[in-house]
Amino acid sequence: MRLTIDTGKCSGHARCWEAAPDVFDIDDNGYALPLDVEVSDPPADSIRAGIAACPERAISLH
C-alpha cells in the first residue's frame, strides 16, 4: 500500500502530524510535507488516525 499526501489540498492544520508524528512531517507553518511511501497492509493505527484527522482529505492510502 502507498501513503501519499496531496500538498495542494493541505490547509496547514497539522492534525496528521499530531496523530502520527513518526509518519507525517510538517513545515514551520503546519503544512504537510510531500509524502509517497510504502506502508504495511493493514496500515498501522497511527497512520489511519493521521488520515482520519485530515479535514481536507489530502491524505490517500492506495
C-alpha positions as CSV (number, residue, x, y, z in Angstrom):
1,M,0.0,0.0,0.0
2,R,1.1,3.5,-0.7
3,L,0.5,6.5,1.5
4,T,0.5,9.9,-0.3
5,I,-0.3,13.5,0.5
6,D,-1.8,15.9,-1.9
7,T,0.0,19.0,-0.6
8,G,-2.2,21.2,-2.8
9,K,-5.2,20.3,-0.6
10,C,-3.4,20.7,2.7
11,S,-4.6,23.7,4.7
12,G,-1.9,23.5,7.4
13,H,-4.0,22.2,10.3
14,A,-1.1,19.8,11.3
15,R,-3.6,17.2,12.5
16,C,-1.9,14.3,10.7
17,W,1.3,15.1,12.4
18,E,-0.4,15.4,15.8
19,A,-1.9,11.9,15.3
20,A,1.2,10.3,13.9
21,P,4.4,12.4,14.2
22,D,6.5,9.3,13.4
23,V,4.9,9.1,10.0
24,F,3.9,12.6,8.9
25,D,6.2,15.7,8.7
26,I,5.1,19.3,8.6
27,D,6.8,22.6,7.7
28,D,7.2,25.6,10.1
29,N,3.7,26.7,9.2
30,G,1.9,23.4,9.8
31,Y,1.6,22.3,6.2
32,A,2.3,18.7,5.4
33,L,5.4,17.9,3.5
34,P,5.2,15.7,0.4
35,L,4.9,12.1,1.2
36,D,4.8,9.0,-1.0
37,V,5.9,5.9,0.9
38,E,5.1,2.2,1.1
39,V,3.3,1.1,4.2
40,S,2.2,-2.3,5.6
41,D,-1.1,-3.8,4.9
42,P,-3.0,-3.3,7.1
43,P,-1.6,0.1,7.9
44,A,-0.7,1.0,11.5
45,D,-3.3,2.5,13.7
46,S,-1.3,5.8,13.8
47,I,-1.4,6.0,10.0
48,R,-5.2,5.5,10.0
49,A,-5.5,8.1,12.7
50,G,-3.5,10.6,10.7
51,I,-5.6,10.0,7.6
52,A,-8.9,10.4,9.6
53,A,-7.6,13.6,11.2
54,C,-7.2,15.5,7.9
55,P,-10.2,17.7,7.4
56,E,-9.2,18.4,3.8
57,R,-8.9,14.7,2.9
58,A,-5.4,15.4,1.5
59,I,-4.0,12.0,2.6
60,S,-4.6,8.9,0.5
61,L,-3.9,5.2,1.1
62,H,-4.0,3.1,-2.0
